Amino acid sequence: MTNLACIANTYPDKASALSRQLGLSICKTSEIEQWLDWVSDKKDSELKLALCSKTQGPVFVDFLAGKKAHRRQFGGGKGQPLVRAMGQLENALPTIIDATAGMGGDSYVLASLGFKVTMIERSPIVASLLEDALNRAQAHKSELPQELKESIEKLSLINADSARYLLDFQPEIDVIYMDPMYPEKKKKAAAKKEMQALQHLVGPDLDSEKLLEAALKTARYRVVVKRPKGADPVVCRHNNIQPTAQISSPNTRYDIYVIKALTASGQL
């Protein structure tokens, strides 16, 4: 994890409370590469908890405006590959755990289309950004259109290591979704601002196989793993379980592990 701290000289009371919550120190921005602070702008005066740095603008989560709102409206609806990969039960939409929540983009799209989604994020810092966004959205619930209100109500957050949480608590859940963060390839175009901030803060996921194994032991319906186009699937090495289906888009592939099919074949 990079050197990161809360900021005391902007909003001391908020910084002190968050410092106690996260166990982070309070110091001057000149001493660190990344830090947490509360920001606002001319379009929206509401304070938002943000991940800040010396090299780029603040990164925060907003479920009511910006990129997430645009994606909710124009992302392709129920026909988009992400949504199709989740499947559909006979009488209802499946419940979902997003085991690698990150900045909550995929979770919010799914919630906006009617899925009940539990976001699990192991980084306390990233989880604090998500929590701040959920709290702000909840505070404005009375002003929101019914569709947006229902989307927010379908989202919940847990700050935990996903593999450990799944094995320890065995939640009753239909689909477990994984979008592991992998090391950036040198030839690849520069990552988006949010992704750059996350990569610098938490680094790549090095335990995707462990998470997949825990997910396969927990999900009732299927496990879905998002992969870059052309990348190898995540494989459980001890029993070599492979995806039973795939859904592809121009830059992304969704590997689907259908629990019923894996059980019938004796792999689970």
N, C-alpha and C positions, 0 to 999 in steps of 0.2 A: 504494500500500500504506500502511496506517495505521502509526503509530508503535508498534512492538512490540519486546519484548525478552524474553530469558530472565530468570529471577529467581535471584539469587545467595544470598539470605539464607534460602531454604527448604531446598534440597538442593544445596549448592555444587558437589559433584562432578558431579552430573547436569547442572546448569546449565552448568558449564564445558565439558563434553563436547558438549552440544547447541549451545552458542555457537560452538564450533569447527566443528561440522558445518554449521550454517546460516549462519554469518557474521553472527550477531546479537549485539548488545551485551548486557551484564548490567547491570541498573540497578534502582532502587527502583520499586515499583509506583505510587508517588505521582507519578512523572514521565511516565507513559504511559497511553494509553487502553485498550490490549489487551496481554496478555502471555501467555507460556507458563509453566506451572507444573505440578507433579505434585500430584494431589489424591486423596483417598480419602473414604469416608463410613462411617457406622456399619454399614451392611449389607455393605459390602465394603471391607476394609482394604487391599487391593492398590492400589498407587500407579498412577495413570493420567496420562499426559501430556494436559493440557487447555489449551484457549484460554480465557483468563479476561479479564474486563473489569469496569469499575466499575458497569456498568448491569445486568448479568445474571449468572446463575450460570455455572459452568464448562461448557464444551462439549468433550466428548471422544468418541472412537469406541470402542464395545464390541461385539464380534461375538458374545459369549457371553451377554449379558443385556440388559435394557432394551428399547428400541423395536425394535432389529434382531431380537432373539430373538422378540418378539411378532409382528413382521411375517412372519418365517419360518414361524411356526406358524399364523397366522390370516390371512395375506395373500391367500389364494385359490388357492394351489398352482399347478399347471400351467395352470389355466384363466384366470388373471389376464391382463389385456391386455399387460402388460410381457413376460410369458413367451411368449404367443402371437405377439407381434411378432418375436421372435427366430427363429421358424420351426423346422424340423426337417429334417435331411438324411436321405437314404434309410436309412443304416445307423447313424447316430449323431447326437448333439446337436451343433450347430455350436459351434466355439470362438469366444470373444467377446473383443474389446477394448472396455472401457468407457473411452472417450477423454476423458471429463470426470468422473472418479471422485468428486470432492467428498468427502463423508463416507462413501462406500462403501455406502450403503443399497441401491441397485439391484443393485450387483455382488454383494452378499452374498445377496440373494434369489435371484439367478440361480445362484450357486454352490451354494446349498442345494438347488436343484432339479436338480443334476447337470451344469450347464454349467461348463466350464473358463474362468475369467475373468481376464484381465490388466487391472488397474486402472492407468490412466495419469493422473497428477495433476501439473500444472505448478507449482502453488504449493509451494515447499519446506516451508512451515509446515504446510499441510494434509496433505502427504505424510508429514510426521513424525508427525502424529496417527494416520494410517492404519498407518504402520510400527509404532508403539507398540502399537496394537491387535492387529496380526498377531503381533507378538512375544509379547504376553501370551497370546494364544490358543494359539500354538505351545508355550509353556511349560506349558500345562495339557492338552496333547493326550492324555497317558496317562490322564487322569481323565475325558475326555469320552466320551459315547456315540458309537458308530461313525458315526452320521448326522452329528453335529456335526463330528467329526474329518475326515470326508470333505469337508464343506463348506469348512473352513479350508484343506485341502490343495489345493482347486481355485482358491484365490485367490492372485494374485501382484501385485506393485506395482512400477511404474516411475515415478520422478520425472523428468518431461520435458515439453516442449511437444509435444502430441500430433501436430499437423500436421507439424512438423519430423521427429519420430520416425518417422511413417508413411512419409514421403517418403525419408528417409535410409536406413532399415533395411528397408523393404518386408517387414514380417513376414508369414508365411503364416498368415492368419486368415480365418475364415468370415464373421463379423459384426462390424461396428464400430458401437457404440452411442454416441450423443451426447445429452446433456441440458444444453444451454447455459443459463447463468444470464443472465437478461435483467433490465433495470432494473425496479425495483418501481414499479407504478402507484400513484399517490397514493390512489385510491379503494379499492384492494385492502385486504383485512383484513391486520392485522399479520402478518408472516412468523413462522414458527416460530423458536425460539431458535437452532437450528443454522443455519438459512438467514440469519437476521439477522447472526450472527457471520461467516458466509462472505461475505455481501454487503459488510459493513464492511471485511473483511480484503482481499478480492481484487477486489471490484467486478464489474460485468457483463462477460460475454464479448462482445468487439467484433470477433471474427474467426471467427464461426461458418461463414461462407461458405468461407473458406480451409480450415477443418477438414473441411467437407463434401467439398470438391474432393479433398483428400488421401485422405479415407476412400473415396471412389468409385474412386480409382485403386488402392486397396489391397485392399479386401474382396473375397473370392471369391464370396460368396453374397448378402449384402445389407448395406445401411446403414440403421440405424434412428435417427430423430431424435425425441426427446420434445418436445412442444410444449404450451403451455397451450391449453385449449379455445377455439376462435375465433381463434387467432393465425394469421398467415400462415405458410406453410411457409418453411424456409430454402431459398433458390434459388441455384444457380450461375449468376450473371448472364451469363457469357460464352457459355454454351450453353443457358441457361434450362431445365436439367434439373428436372423436377417429380417428386414422389413417384409411384410406380406403384401404391401401395395405402396404406390407412390403417386403424388400429384405434383406436377411441375408447372412452373411459370418461367418467364424469360430469364430471370437471374436466380431463382430460388427453387428448391425442391422440398416437398414435405414427405418424409418417410413415415409410413403408417405401420404400426405393429398391432394387428387385430388380435385381441386376447382370445376370443373364441377359436379362431383359426390356429393360433399357436398352441392352445390347449388340446385341440382335436388332433394335431400332428404330434403331440407328445413332447413338444419343445418347452412347454411350461407345466 
